[in-house]
Amino acid sequence: MNNDHLMPTYARLPVRFVRGEGVRLWDEDGHEYLDALSGIAVCGLGHAHPAVTRALCEQAGTLVHTSNLYDIPRQEALADRLAAVTGMERAFFANSGAEANEAAIKLARLHGHRRGIRKPAIIVTEGSFHGRTLATLTATGSRKVQAGFEPLVAGFVRVPFDDLEAVANVARNHDDVVAVLVEPVQGEGGVRVPDPGYLPGLRALCDEQGWLLMLDEIQTGAGRTGRWLACQHSGVLPDVLTLAKGLGNGVPIGACLARGEAADVFAPGNHGSTFGGNPLACAAALAVLDTLDKDGLVAAAERLGRRMLDGLRAALAGVSGVNDIRGLGLMLAVELDRPCGELVMRALERGLLINVTAERVIRLLPPLILADAQADRIVDEVAALVRSFTSEGAAA
């Protein structure tokens, strides 16, 4: 493998994929793999989905890009569709989750300045991940992500995740807070699912304090948790919402959505993007939303997630070294009592793609088009890997 002219920003696995179909991938040697990661929660419709392929080919043969100097019908249609499924009112389109979160951060600051707050602050949480731009890595609750990029951006107040009292304490001691930015389920932080009262409690605090509730649904959105949005499990409607990953099924697109007062913050010249919301990206996203709806894939994610969660708990019941098995829809985790990064390579050798995050958490993010038999195979393979790995530790 020749990566001489690539910046070494990734610790890549020794495999080169050349083709995909549905939930399967093939490398350049013809070996087949079952994808339980979806390009990190991106390819919810799997690989080479005919609806996305058709939309891209048709749009590429008509018009790819004009810029946001002009009206873009596909962008308007996508904003309408997102408003319908999310309950939000207006959308700004970008190219990634980090860009969508940057837009949310800028929106919150501008909102604060217009309220007369000279140095507006945003509450963020420990263990979070919001991106790798300077503002979003500062918002991210990981010292590993931030190290070496100081000075970090001012204007963030950090609290523990799933701790309403900590947020209330900030309210008692800071008069410059304008918003709370949080993931409904922490992805990179280890698939941490908060208490059912957490998001409703944040909504109540934000209403009481006049803050914006901003939810980062980059990883949890687009049906992954068994609802269009993870916040819909608790009936919470945010003021600002960010999407990306599964929205384009691999085509780069991000969205910052807002409602109410937040929807009217930006004016011409406040923010922008050259590529954001171009006809090609919006065509892909419209095809994704259409397919999720038409094929009932949001409900399928809930059903399959429950099937896999029950299967993992049954297969790993009583296994020493397994601390927890948790998840929401097709966002699943097996947490061990020790670092287990080597399991990624072991799984690859068995023809399975998984991920380990937060050092000890096996993260599963399979496509929403998963068949029952494929879901069962992932459960069986992961359970076998865990039993083998934990028994080695016990023997040592």
C-alpha positions as CSV (number, residue, x, y, z in Angstrom):
1,M,0.0,0.0,0.0
2,N,1.4,3.3,-1.1
3,N,0.3,6.2,1.1
4,D,3.5,8.3,0.6
5,H,1.6,11.4,-0.6
6,L,-1.2,11.3,1.9
7,M,-0.9,13.1,5.2
8,P,-0.8,10.4,8.0
9,T,-4.0,11.5,9.7
10,Y,-5.5,8.1,9.9
11,A,-4.4,4.7,11.3
12,R,-5.8,2.8,8.4
13,L,-6.5,-0.9,8.5
14,P,-4.7,-3.1,5.9
15,V,-7.6,-3.5,3.5
16,R,-8.7,-1.9,0.3
17,F,-12.3,-2.1,-0.6
18,V,-13.2,-1.8,-4.3
19,R,-16.9,-2.7,-4.4
20,G,-20.0,-2.7,-2.2
21,E,-23.5,-4.0,-2.5
22,G,-26.1,-3.7,0.3
23,V,-24.5,-4.7,3.6
24,R,-21.5,-6.3,1.9
25,L,-18.1,-5.1,0.8
26,W,-15.4,-6.7,-1.3
27,D,-11.6,-6.0,-1.2
28,E,-9.2,-6.0,-4.1
29,D,-8.5,-9.7,-3.6
30,G,-12.1,-10.6,-3.8
31,H,-12.7,-11.3,-0.1
32,E,-16.2,-10.5,1.2
33,Y,-17.0,-8.6,4.3
34,L,-20.2,-7.9,6.3
35,D,-20.4,-4.2,7.1
36,A,-21.5,-3.6,10.7
37,L,-20.2,0.0,10.7
38,S,-21.7,1.7,7.6
39,G,-18.7,4.0,7.1
40,I,-19.3,5.2,10.7
41,A,-23.1,5.6,10.6
42,V,-23.1,7.0,7.1
43,C,-24.4,4.4,4.7
44,G,-27.7,3.7,6.3
45,L,-29.0,2.4,3.0
46,G,-25.9,0.2,2.5
47,H,-23.6,0.3,-0.5
48,A,-24.6,1.1,-4.1
49,H,-28.3,1.5,-3.2
50,P,-30.2,1.7,-6.5
51,A,-32.3,4.7,-5.4
52,V,-29.2,6.8,-4.5
53,T,-27.3,5.6,-7.5
54,R,-30.1,6.6,-9.8
55,A,-30.5,10.0,-8.2
56,L,-26.8,10.8,-8.4
57,C,-26.5,9.7,-12.1
58,E,-29.6,11.6,-13.1
59,Q,-28.5,14.8,-11.3
60,A,-24.9,14.5,-12.4
61,G,-26.1,14.3,-16.0
62,T,-28.2,17.5,-15.5
63,L,-26.5,19.9,-13.1
64,V,-24.0,19.4,-10.3
65,H,-23.2,22.8,-8.9
66,T,-24.1,26.5,-9.3
67,S,-23.3,28.0,-5.9
68,N,-25.6,29.6,-3.4
69,L,-25.6,32.9,-5.4
70,Y,-28.8,31.4,-7.0
71,D,-31.9,29.6,-6.0
72,I,-31.5,25.8,-5.9
73,P,-34.8,23.9,-6.3
74,R,-33.4,20.6,-4.9
75,Q,-32.2,22.5,-1.8
76,E,-35.6,24.0,-1.3
77,A,-37.2,20.6,-1.7
78,L,-34.8,19.0,0.8
79,A,-35.4,21.8,3.3
80,D,-39.2,21.2,3.0
81,R,-38.7,17.4,3.6
82,L,-36.5,17.9,6.6
83,A,-38.9,20.4,8.1
84,A,-41.7,17.8,7.8
85,V,-39.8,15.0,9.5
86,T,-38.0,17.0,12.2
87,G,-40.5,19.7,13.2
88,M,-37.9,22.4,12.4
89,E,-38.6,25.5,10.3
90,R,-35.4,26.5,8.4
91,A,-32.2,24.8,7.1
92,F,-28.7,25.8,6.3
93,F,-26.8,23.2,4.3
94,A,-23.1,22.5,4.7
95,N,-20.7,19.6,3.7
96,S,-20.2,17.7,6.9
97,G,-21.2,17.3,10.5
98,A,-18.4,19.6,11.8
99,E,-19.6,22.3,9.4
100,A,-23.2,21.9,10.6
101,N,-22.1,22.2,14.2
102,E,-20.0,25.3,13.4
103,A,-23.1,26.8,11.9
104,A,-25.0,26.0,15.1
105,I,-22.2,27.5,17.3
106,K,-22.2,30.7,15.2
107,L,-25.9,30.9,15.3
108,A,-25.9,30.7,19.1
109,R,-23.2,33.3,19.5
110,L,-25.0,35.7,17.1
111,H,-28.2,35.1,19.1
112,G,-26.4,36.0,22.3
113,H,-24.9,39.2,20.9
114,R,-28.3,40.3,19.8
115,R,-29.5,39.8,23.4
116,G,-26.8,42.0,24.6
117,I,-24.4,39.3,25.9
118,R,-20.9,40.4,25.1
119,K,-19.2,37.0,25.5
120,P,-21.9,34.4,24.9
121,A,-21.1,30.9,26.2
122,I,-22.4,27.4,25.2
123,I,-22.7,24.5,27.7
124,V,-21.2,21.3,26.3
125,T,-20.5,17.9,27.9
126,E,-17.7,15.6,28.8
127,G,-17.2,12.6,26.5
128,S,-18.9,14.4,23.5
129,F,-17.7,14.6,19.9
130,H,-18.8,17.5,17.7
131,G,-16.0,17.7,15.0
132,R,-12.4,18.6,14.4
133,T,-12.5,22.3,13.4
134,L,-11.2,24.6,16.0
135,A,-14.6,25.5,17.5
136,T,-16.0,22.0,17.3
137,L,-13.0,20.3,18.8
138,T,-13.1,22.8,21.6
139,A,-16.8,21.9,22.1
140,T,-15.8,18.2,22.0
141,G,-15.2,16.6,25.4
142,S,-12.0,14.8,24.6
143,R,-8.6,15.9,25.6
144,K,-7.1,13.5,23.0
145,V,-8.9,15.4,20.2
146,Q,-7.8,18.8,21.5
147,A,-4.2,18.1,22.4
148,G,-1.7,20.1,20.4
149,F,-4.3,22.6,19.0
150,E,-4.2,25.1,21.7
151,P,-5.1,27.9,22.2
152,L,-8.7,26.5,22.1
153,V,-11.7,28.7,21.3
154,A,-13.2,30.5,24.3
155,G,-16.9,30.5,25.1
156,F,-17.7,26.9,26.2
157,V,-18.7,25.6,29.7
158,R,-18.2,21.9,30.2
159,V,-20.4,19.7,32.4
160,P,-20.7,15.9,32.8
161,F,-23.1,14.1,30.4
162,D,-26.5,13.1,31.7
163,D,-26.2,15.4,34.7
164,L,-29.1,17.9,34.9
165,E,-27.9,19.2,38.3
166,A,-24.6,20.2,36.7
167,V,-26.4,22.2,34.1
168,A,-28.6,23.8,36.7
169,N,-25.5,24.8,38.7
170,V,-24.1,26.5,35.6
171,A,-27.4,28.4,35.3
172,R,-27.0,29.6,38.9
173,N,-23.4,30.8,38.4
174,H,-23.1,32.0,34.8
175,D,-25.2,34.8,33.3
176,D,-23.5,34.6,29.9
177,V,-24.8,31.2,28.7
178,V,-26.9,31.3,25.5
179,A,-27.2,27.6,24.6
180,V,-26.7,24.0,25.4
181,L,-25.1,21.7,22.8
182,V,-25.4,18.0,23.4
183,E,-25.7,14.6,21.6
184,P,-28.9,12.7,22.4
185,V,-26.7,9.6,22.5
186,Q,-23.0,10.0,22.7
187,G,-21.4,8.1,19.8
188,E,-17.7,8.5,19.9
189,G,-18.0,8.7,23.7
190,G,-19.1,5.0,23.8
191,V,-22.7,4.9,22.7
192,R,-23.8,6.4,26.0
193,V,-27.6,6.5,26.2
194,P,-28.8,9.0,28.8
195,D,-31.6,8.7,31.4
196,P,-35.0,9.1,29.7
197,G,-35.5,12.3,31.6
198,Y,-32.3,13.9,30.5
199,L,-33.4,15.6,27.3
200,P,-36.8,16.7,28.7
201,G,-34.9,18.1,31.7
202,L,-32.6,20.0,29.4
203,R,-35.6,21.3,27.4
204,A,-37.2,22.6,30.7
205,L,-33.9,24.3,31.8
206,C,-33.4,25.9,28.5
207,D,-37.0,27.2,28.5
208,E,-36.6,28.5,32.0
209,Q,-33.3,30.3,31.3
210,G,-34.1,31.5,27.8
211,W,-31.3,29.3,26.3
212,L,-31.3,27.5,22.9
213,L,-31.4,23.7,23.1
214,M,-29.1,22.5,20.3
215,L,-29.0,18.8,19.6
216,D,-26.1,17.2,17.6
217,E,-27.8,14.4,15.7
218,I,-25.0,13.9,13.3
219,Q,-24.6,10.2,14.3
220,T,-28.1,9.5,15.7
221,G,-30.2,11.1,13.0
222,A,-31.7,9.8,9.7
223,G,-33.5,6.9,11.4
224,R,-30.5,5.2,13.0
225,T,-32.0,4.9,16.5
226,G,-35.5,3.8,15.3
227,R,-36.9,7.3,15.0
228,W,-36.1,10.0,12.4
229,L,-34.3,11.7,15.3
230,A,-33.1,10.3,18.6
231,C,-34.7,13.2,20.5
232,Q,-38.1,12.0,19.2
233,H,-37.9,9.0,21.6
234,S,-38.4,11.5,24.5
235,G,-40.7,13.9,22.6
236,V,-38.2,16.7,22.8
237,L,-38.1,19.4,20.1
238,P,-34.9,21.4,20.1
239,D,-34.3,25.0,18.9
240,V,-31.4,24.0,16.7
241,L,-30.6,20.6,15.2
242,T,-27.6,19.3,13.2
243,L,-27.5,16.4,10.8
244,A,-25.0,14.8,8.4
245,K,-23.6,11.3,8.1
246,G,-26.6,9.2,7.2
247,L,-28.4,12.1,5.4
248,G,-26.4,11.6,2.2
249,N,-25.5,7.9,2.4
250,G,-21.9,8.7,1.6
251,V,-22.3,11.9,-0.4
252,P,-21.0,14.8,1.8
253,I,-23.8,16.9,3.2
254,G,-24.6,18.5,6.5
255,A,-27.5,20.5,7.8
256,C,-28.1,23.0,10.6
257,L,-31.9,23.2,11.2
258,A,-33.6,25.8,13.4
259,R,-37.1,26.8,14.6
260,G,-38.7,29.7,16.4
261,E,-36.5,32.6,17.2
262,A,-33.4,30.6,16.2
263,A,-34.7,30.2,12.7
264,D,-34.5,34.0,12.2
265,V,-31.0,34.7,13.5
266,F,-29.0,34.4,10.3
267,A,-29.2,37.1,7.6
268,P,-27.4,37.4,4.3
269,G,-23.7,37.6,4.9
270,N,-23.7,36.0,8.4
271,H,-22.8,32.5,7.1
272,G,-22.3,30.6,3.9
273,S,-20.8,27.7,2.0
274,T,-19.6,27.4,-1.6
275,F,-20.6,23.7,-2.0
276,G,-23.2,23.4,0.7
277,G,-26.6,22.2,-0.5
278,N,-25.6,21.9,-4.2
279,P,-28.0,20.0,-6.5
280,L,-25.9,16.8,-6.4
281,A,-25.8,16.5,-2.6
282,C,-29.4,17.4,-2.2
283,A,-30.5,14.9,-4.8
284,A,-28.7,12.2,-2.8
285,A,-30.3,13.3,0.5
286,L,-33.8,13.4,-1.1
287,A,-33.3,9.9,-2.3
288,V,-32.3,8.8,1.2
289,L,-35.3,10.4,2.8
290,D,-37.6,8.9,0.2
291,T,-36.2,5.4,0.7
292,L,-36.2,5.6,4.5
293,D,-39.9,6.5,4.3
294,K,-41.0,4.2,1.5
295,D,-39.2,1.1,2.7
296,G,-40.1,1.6,6.4
297,L,-36.5,1.6,7.4
298,V,-36.9,3.8,10.5
299,A,-39.2,1.3,12.1
300,A,-36.9,-1.5,10.8
301,A,-34.0,0.1,12.7
302,E,-35.9,-0.1,16.0
303,R,-37.0,-3.7,15.4
304,L,-33.5,-4.9,14.3
305,G,-31.8,-3.0,17.1
306,R,-34.0,-4.7,19.6
307,R,-33.3,-8.1,18.0
308,M,-29.5,-7.5,18.1
309,L,-29.5,-6.1,21.6
310,D,-31.5,-9.1,22.9
311,G,-29.2,-11.4,21.0
312,L,-26.0,-9.9,22.4
313,R,-27.3,-9.9,25.9
314,A,-28.4,-13.6,25.6
315,A,-25.1,-14.7,24.0
316,L,-22.9,-12.8,26.4
317,A,-24.9,-13.4,29.6
318,G,-22.6,-14.2,32.5
319,V,-19.4,-13.7,30.4
320,S,-16.7,-12.2,32.7
321,G,-15.2,-9.0,31.4
322,V,-18.4,-7.7,29.8
323,N,-19.4,-4.6,31.7
324,D,-22.5,-3.5,29.7
325,I,-24.5,-4.1,26.5
326,R,-26.6,-1.2,25.5
327,G,-28.0,0.7,22.5
328,L,-30.8,2.5,20.8
329,G,-32.0,1.2,17.5
330,L,-29.1,0.3,15.3
331,M,-26.6,2.1,17.5
332,L,-25.2,-0.6,19.7
333,A,-22.4,-1.2,22.1
334,V,-20.7,-3.9,24.1
335,E,-18.5,-2.4,26.8
336,L,-15.7,-4.5,28.2
337,D,-13.6,-4.1,31.3
338,R,-10.4,-3.6,29.4
339,P,-9.1,-1.9,26.2
340,C,-10.1,-4.0,23.2
341,G,-9.0,-2.1,20.1
342,E,-7.3,-5.3,18.7
343,L,-10.8,-6.8,18.2
344,V,-11.2,-4.5,15.1
345,M,-8.5,-6.4,13.3
346,R,-9.7,-9.8,14.6
347,A,-13.1,-9.0,13.2
348,L,-11.7,-7.9,9.9
349,E,-9.9,-11.2,9.6
350,R,-13.3,-12.9,10.1
351,G,-14.9,-10.8,7.4
352,L,-16.7,-8.4,9.7
353,L,-16.3,-4.6,10.0
354,I,-16.7,-3.2,13.5
355,N,-15.3,-0.3,15.5
356,V,-13.9,0.2,19.0
357,T,-14.4,3.6,20.6
358,A,-13.6,5.0,24.1
359,E,-10.9,2.2,24.3
360,R,-13.3,-0.4,25.7
361,V,-16.5,-0.2,23.7
362,I,-17.3,-2.3,20.7
363,R,-19.5,-0.1,18.6
364,L,-21.9,-1.5,16.0
365,L,-23.6,0.8,13.4
366,P,-24.9,-1.5,10.7
367,P,-27.0,-0.3,7.7
368,L,-30.7,0.0,8.2
369,I,-31.4,-2.4,5.3
370,L,-29.9,-5.3,7.3
371,A,-31.7,-8.6,7.0
372,D,-32.5,-10.7,10.1
373,A,-30.0,-13.3,9.1
374,Q,-27.3,-10.7,8.7
375,A,-28.2,-9.1,12.1
376,D,-27.9,-12.6,13.7
377,R,-24.6,-13.2,12.1
378,I,-23.2,-10.0,13.4
379,V,-24.4,-10.9,16.9
380,D,-22.8,-14.4,16.6
381,E,-19.5,-13.1,15.3
382,V,-19.2,-10.3,18.0
383,A,-20.2,-12.7,20.8
384,A,-17.6,-15.2,19.6
385,L,-14.9,-12.5,19.5
386,V,-15.8,-11.2,22.9
387,R,-15.9,-14.7,24.5
388,S,-12.5,-15.5,23.0
389,F,-10.9,-12.2,24.0
390,T,-12.2,-12.1,27.6
391,S,-11.2,-15.8,28.2
392,E,-7.6,-14.9,27.1
393,G,-7.6,-12.2,29.7
394,A,-8.9,-14.5,32.4
395,A,-6.4,-17.2,31.5
396,A,-3.5,-14.7,31.8
